[in-house]
Amino acid sequence: MTKNYYVTTSIPYASGTPHIGNVIDWLYADTVARYQKQQGFDVAYSAGSDEHGSKIYEKAQETGVKPEEFIETIVPAIKKSHTLINSDYTHFARTNSKQHITIAQKLWKQMGDDIYKSTYSGWYCVGCEEYKTETEVKENNGVCPLHNKKYERLEEENYFFKLSNYSEKLISLIESGEFEVVPENRKTEILNVIKGGLNDISISRPKKTLPWGIPVPGDTTQVMYVWFEALMNYITVLDYPNGEDFKKYWPTDLQIVGKDNLRFHAAIYPAMLLSAKLPVLKRLFVHGHLTSGGKKMSKTIGNVVSPEDIVNKYGADAFRYYFLRHVPSYADGDFTWERFDAVYQGELANELGNAVQRVASMINRYQQGVIGEYPIPGHDTEPYHIAIQNQQFDRALEWLWELVKGLNVFIEQEKPWSLAKEQDESHLKEVLAACVGDILQIAELLTPFLPQTSETIQQIFKDGYVHNYSGVLFPRIEE
C-alpha cells in the first residue's frame, strides 16, 4: 500500500513579486517533497497565493483596476518564482477561486458557536493585515516598523473567534508531541504565548470598509478577515470534505513557515481545525529569517536580494545549495554576494564539479569511456536521513559534503594518472570504478537538494559508460 505525505507552505500575498523569504519557504518544502518521493511516498506539496484583503484592495485602487484583475497580474509572478528555483508543487491554492470561497464558507459554518458578533476597537495595520496591541503600538511609536505606516484607529462591529476556548487543548497537543512544533525554541515560545492567555480574535471586516473579501455566510455586511480564510487554503486546495485528495492526504504531515508566522500557524490555525472537528497538522517547522551583510533586508538600505538575480548568475542548483547548506534551517542566516561566490567556486565548482570532471575525463582517456562494474559504497547514511527528517537541511548537506571531500582525497591518494602511466590497468579500473560508485551515491543523495545536478551526474555515468559529458558541472563565474 502506497504511503501518503502532505507538505504545505504559507502562501504570499498577491500584492507584489515574492521576496526571498517566500522563496526559502518553497525551497524547504520542495526539498522535503523530493526526499519523501525518493522514500516511496505519494507526495502532495501545496503552494498558492493569498488574494484578498486591504493590501491587495489598495494596490488595485492605486493601479486603477479591479482587485480581481490586479491579482491576475501577480499570480504568474508567484508561479514564475517557483519555476525559478525548481519548486515542483503539485497543488496551487488560489484564495479567490470558487473552490476556496465555497469551502471557506462551509468551514466558517462548521465552527458554529465558536464564532460570534461583537464590537471591536483597536489599532490596525493595513500592511500586516492585523490589529496590534496597545503595547506594540506604544513600543513602535504608532508606526509599523515593517511597513513604515501609521497604525489606524478603528472601531468596528466584527465577528470573533473563541480562541480563548482552546488554550488547554493546544498546550496538551504541543506538549505531548501530537502536534510537533520545531525547533525547540519556537515550541517554548508558542507555549509561553498560549499559557499567557489567548484572547478571542476578530475574524471579519465590514464590507463597507473592505469590499474585497469572502462574504461571511448569512451576513452580507461582513467579509472574512483575510488571514483567517487564507489559513484554510491547506484544506480547501484538497477539495474538503469529499475530494479524493482530502481523503488521501489530510492531515498535513509538515507545515513550513517563517518565525513571523508562528502565532498564526501554531495557535490560531490548529484552534480553527479543532473547532471545525478536523485533525490538526502533525508537525510545524518554523525557520528563521535572512539578513544581508548582517543587516535586515530593506529597500531603503538597498540590501534587498533578488532570487532572480542570484539564479540568473549562478543557476538554480547553486541557489538551492547556498540557502540549504549555508543558511541554518533552525536559525537566522546571512547572505552576501562575496560569501555566495566563495561557496560556489570552492564547494560546487572545485570540490564536486572538479571531482566529476576528473573521473569522467580519466575514464574517457584511459578506458575509452567504459566504467565496467562499480561497487556500491558502504557508507552509513543514517545521519543524513535523520537530519532531513528533522528539517536540518544544513546538517544533511554538511554530512553529504564529507563524502564529496572524501572522494577528492581518495583520488589524490590513488593517483589514477600514475596508475595509467605505470600501465597498472587492473588497479586503475578498480580505482575509477570505486570513484564512480561514490559519485553515483552522492548524486542520489543530492536529489532532494540539487535535482538538476543529480540528474546530470546520473546521466554522465549511466549503464557502465561515460555519456554526453560536456566537461563542466559548475562553470566558473567571472565578475
C-alpha positions, 0 to 999 in steps of 0.5 A: 500500500502506497504511503501518503505525505502532505507538505504545505507552505504559507502562501504570499500575498498577491500584492507584489513579486515574492521576496526571498523569504517566500522563496526559502519557504518553497525551497524547504518544502520542495526539498522535503517533497523530493526526499519523501518521493525518493522514500516511496511516498505519494507526495502532495506539496501545496503552494498558492497565493493569498488574494484578498484583503486591504493590501491587495484592495489598495494596490488595485485602487492605486493601479486603477483596476479591479482587485480581481484583475490586479491579482491576475497580474501577480499570480504568474509572478508567484508561479514564475518564482517557483519555476525559478528555483525548481519548486515542483508543487503539485497543488496551487491554492488560489484564495479567490477561486470558487473552490476556496470561497465555497469551502471557506464558507462551509468551514466558517459554518462548521465552527458554529458557536465558536464564532460570534458578533461583537464590537471591536476597537483597536489599532490596525495595520493595513500592511500586516493585515492585523490589529496590534496591541496597545503595547506594540503600538506604544513600543513602535511609536504608532508606526509599523516598523515593517511597513513604515505606516501609521497604525489606524484607529478603528472601531468596528462591529466584527465577528470573533473567534473563541480562541480563548476556548482552546488554550488547554487543548493546544498546550496538551497537543504541543506538549505531548508531541501530537502536534510537533512544533520545531525547533525547540525554541519556537515550541517554548515560545508558542507555549509561553504565548498560549499559557499567557492567555489567548484572547478571542480574535476578530475574524471579519471586516465590514464590507463597507470598509473592505469590499474585497473579501469572502462574504461571511455566510448569512451576513452580507455586511461582513467579509472574512478577515483575510488571514483567517480564510487564507489559513484554510487554503491547506484544506480547501486546495484538497477539495474538503470534505469529499475530494479524493485528495482530502481523503488521501492526504489530510492531515498535513504531515509538515507545515513550513513557515517563517518565525513571523508566522508562528502565532498564526500557524501554531495557535490560531490555525490548529484552534480553527481545525479543532473547532471545525472537528478536523485533525490538526497538522502533525508537525510545524517547522518554523525557520528563521529569517535572512539578513544581508551583510548582517543587516535586515533586508530593506529597500531603503538600505538597498540590501534587498536580494533578488532570487532572480538575480542570484539564479540568473548568475549562478543557476538554480542548483547553486541557489538551492545549495547556498540557502540549504547548506549555508543558511541554518534551517533552525536559525537566522542566516546571512547572505552576501554576494562575496560569501555566495561566490566563495561557496560556489567556486570552492564547494560546487565548482572545485570540490564536486564539479572538479571531482566529476570532471576528473573521473569522467575525463580519466575514464574517457582517456584511459578506458575509452569511456567504459566504467565496467562494474562499480561497487556500491559504497558502504557508507552509513547514511543514517545521519543524513536521513535523520537530519532531513527528517528533522528539517536540518537541511544544513546538517544533511548537506554538511554530512553529504559534503564529507563524502564529496571531500572524501572522494577528492582525497581518495583520488589524490591518494590513488593517483589514477594518472600514475596508475595509467602511466605505470600501465597498472590497468587492473588497479586503475579500473578498480580505482575509477570504478570505486570513484564512480560508485561514490559519485553515483551515491552522492548524486542520489543523495543530492536529489532532494537538494540539487535535482538538476545536478543529480540528474546530470551526474546520473546521466554522465555515468549511466549503464557502465559508460561515460555519456554526453559529458560536456566537461563542466558541472559548475562553470566558473563565474567571472565578475 
